[in-house]
């Protein structure tokens, strides 16, 4: 019997779940993205501020996120998703309030660590898996990714004027308000799973061993790390180069918004093809080619820079990045048992946040005097991911078993 090529329709509960979780992510991420284009400038006004301490304050959020993704995800396997998400939002709100009253850079570092300790990404993506069917999950994750992309675009447009009007303290007050909005959505607009999450019988160590035993999942985690390294590197390098080419900092949103549109236009068909035709590996290979093309364009135009070439490098990267954005979370949940969804999501998010840290550190250390080595490092990471993608099994054709096996097996 021939199967229909049409995508399954979302149920009413699935729609409500996607809208609710997208709203939570939108308000929380929009608040965080507001800091990206203005933090390093405004933080100079803090007492005892130095470039190194400002950088530490800025990166403290990602460090806390990376360290707590696995514990928070595993905890959601044991006590349920909503309680963990609620606690994470309360920590984020507390950190935002502390940042709003911080007058010196040391207290700001503590505030950013407290914000980052609300590591709820693992629980959110595990909850969307609890609330949606497998056959629509990739598109559901695409909806969550779209809310993050929308938050990114809006934040970059409004951040400069808001910073002049509110100052750094006002931005943190606004972030706290957005955290409260997410908390309201969590308890007023988000449905509960049809059946409660059963407490996991596995210890954290047992869950990690089981998750690590899935070779295809290791490929996904490595891919998440590589994509995040590239994202941080690009957003470190490209704005600097564009400013050198004569772009005003306040004009960079004119590049970011078309980039986000191009990413969305790439992400949606990629998710549909991967899901409805079970072509995850093939779509991932296409995404890898876009990422490699971005590196090639970046290297080509860096020594003899021109705005169109540099913009093309960033456009290719963001299109490739958005190919993977909905696929990775969906594949993580497809490959794990209900008892380890949160743990697997925690490992995945740990890989992401560590990638953000490594990417920024590499770019900052190498871009001025050792740019060629930076490109070589990024290309090496990407080629390793490409190799893993070639042997990646499409999920409906292979049974994923939690047993040790080589990455290339």
Secondary structure, 3 states (H helix, E strand, C coil): CCCCCCCCCCCHHHHHHHHHHHHHHHHHHHHHHHHHCCHHHHHHHCECCCHHHHHHHHHHHHHHHHHHHHHHHHHHHHHCHHHHHHHHHHHHHHHHHHHHHCCEHHHHHHHHHHHHCCCCHHHHHHHHHHHCCHHHHHHHHHHHHHHHHHHHHHHHHHHHHHHHHHHHHHHHHHHHHHHHHHHHHHHHCCCCCCCCCCCCCCCHHHHHHHHHCCHHHHHHHHHHHHHHHHHHHHHHHHHHHHHHCCCCHHHCHHHHHHHHHHHHHHHHHHHHHHHHCCCHHHHHHHHHHHHHHHHHHHHHHHCCCCHHHHHHHHHHHHHHHHHHHHHHHHHHHHCCCHHHHHHHHHHHHHHHHHHHHHHHHHHHHHCCCCHHHHHHHHHHHHHHHHHHHHCCCCCCCCCCCCCCCCCCC
